[in-house]
Amino acid sequence: MDKSDPLRDRIHEVLQEVGGMNGTDDRAALLTGWVVVTEWIDEDGETWLSKSHSASVSHWAANGMHHEALYGDWPSADEEN
């Protein structure tokens, strides 16, 4: 089964390119998978969320990554600096 998807491929390329924004700028790192949540608004002001993930991430793994993002033990803003 071919999992190629030009739009997801473009997202993957951009994420790999901006990886330095997320602490990978001082070492070589290869992006292996990702999930993304986006917020949209239409001309009437109605908003909604959508989500997607790379072809390399299974549905259950994407759910786990979302859960970790929401409930994981992340450093506080003071610890990041």
Residue pairs with C-beta under 8 A, 6 or more apart in sequence:
3 55
4 55
5 55
8 52
8 54
8 55
11 34
11 36
11 52
11 54
12 31
12 34
12 54
15 31
15 34
16 30
16 31
19 25
19 29
19 31
32 56
33 53
33 54
33 56
33 57
33 61
33 65
34 53
34 54
34 57
35 51
35 52
35 53
35 54
35 57
35 62
35 65
35 66
35 69
36 51
36 52
36 53
37 49
37 50
37 51
37 66
38 49
38 50
38 51
38 52
39 47
39 48
39 49
40 47
40 48
40 49
40 50
41 47
51 62
51 66
53 59
53 61
53 62
53 65
57 65
